Amino acid sequence: MNAVIRACGLQKSYAGQRVVDGLDLSIYKGECFGLLGPNGAGKTTTLRMLLGLIAPDAGTATLLDLPVPQAAREARIRVGVVPQMDNLDPDF
């Protein structure tokens, strides 16, 4: 069975500070998965990389068997994400 979300060696740094350090992750259809950690632990950065919104400094990710960020738009068409805080234009 293929993972619906897979990360292999994901890394991301901001201003020389590593916020995601070699993340390996596989999530399969039907699983419930949560990212827990304090502010600044890299949870949002990880989700942004998995959705192809930002590129990792190293490593690879797939979402529904599509490589991200290369095929991120196609992958995002098939998923939904509900953040804790909305980012919509208040006049929307």
C-alpha positions as CSV (number, residue, x, y, z in Angstrom):
1,M,0.0,0.0,0.0
2,N,1.4,3.4,-1.0
3,A,1.5,6.2,1.6
4,V,-0.8,9.1,0.8
5,I,1.7,11.4,2.4
6,R,5.4,10.6,2.4
7,A,8.4,12.7,3.5
8,C,12.0,11.5,3.2
9,G,14.8,13.6,4.7
10,L,12.9,16.9,4.6
11,Q,15.0,19.8,5.8
12,K,14.3,23.6,6.0
13,S,16.2,26.4,7.6
14,Y,15.4,30.1,8.1
15,A,18.2,32.6,8.6
16,G,20.6,29.8,9.4
17,Q,18.2,28.2,12.0
18,R,17.2,24.7,11.1
19,V,13.5,24.3,11.8
20,V,12.9,20.9,10.1
21,D,15.8,18.5,10.4
22,G,15.7,15.3,8.3
23,L,12.0,14.5,8.7
24,D,11.0,11.0,7.6
25,L,7.3,10.3,7.6
26,S,4.7,8.0,6.0
27,I,1.0,8.4,6.5
28,Y,-1.4,5.8,5.0
29,K,-5.0,6.0,3.9
30,G,-7.3,5.7,6.9
31,E,-4.7,6.8,9.5
32,C,-5.3,9.8,11.7
33,F,-2.1,11.7,12.3
34,G,-1.3,14.8,14.3
35,L,1.7,17.1,14.5
36,L,2.4,18.3,18.1
37,G,5.0,20.6,19.4
38,P,5.7,24.0,20.9
39,N,5.8,27.2,18.9
40,G,8.7,27.2,16.5
41,A,9.0,23.4,16.3
42,G,8.5,23.3,12.6
43,K,4.9,22.1,12.4
44,T,3.6,24.8,10.0
45,T,6.8,24.6,8.0
46,T,6.4,20.9,7.6
47,L,2.8,21.2,6.4
48,R,3.7,24.0,4.0
49,M,6.4,21.8,2.5
50,L,4.1,18.8,2.3
51,L,1.5,21.0,0.4
52,G,4.2,22.3,-1.9
53,L,3.7,25.9,-0.7
54,I,7.4,26.2,0.1
55,A,10.3,24.1,-1.2
56,P,12.5,22.1,1.2
57,D,16.2,22.8,1.4
58,A,16.8,19.0,1.2
59,G,14.7,15.8,1.0
60,T,11.7,14.8,-1.0
61,A,7.9,14.7,-0.4
62,T,4.9,13.1,-2.1
63,L,1.3,13.9,-1.6
64,L,-1.2,11.3,-3.2
65,D,1.8,9.9,-5.1
66,L,2.5,13.3,-6.7
67,P,5.9,14.9,-6.1
68,V,5.8,18.2,-4.2
69,P,6.6,21.0,-4.9
70,Q,6.9,19.9,-8.6
71,A,3.2,18.8,-8.9
72,A,1.9,20.7,-5.9
73,R,-1.0,22.4,-7.6
74,E,-2.3,19.1,-8.9
75,A,-1.9,17.5,-5.5
76,R,-3.6,20.4,-3.7
77,I,-6.7,20.1,-5.9
78,R,-7.3,16.7,-4.3
79,V,-6.8,17.6,-0.6
80,G,-8.3,20.0,1.9
81,V,-6.5,21.7,4.8
82,V,-8.2,23.6,7.6
83,P,-5.7,25.7,9.5
84,Q,-6.4,26.8,13.1
85,M,-6.6,30.4,12.1
86,D,-8.2,31.5,8.9
87,N,-6.2,33.5,6.4
88,L,-9.1,34.7,4.3
89,D,-9.5,38.3,3.2
90,P,-12.0,39.8,5.7
91,D,-14.0,41.3,2.8
92,F,-14.3,37.9,1.1
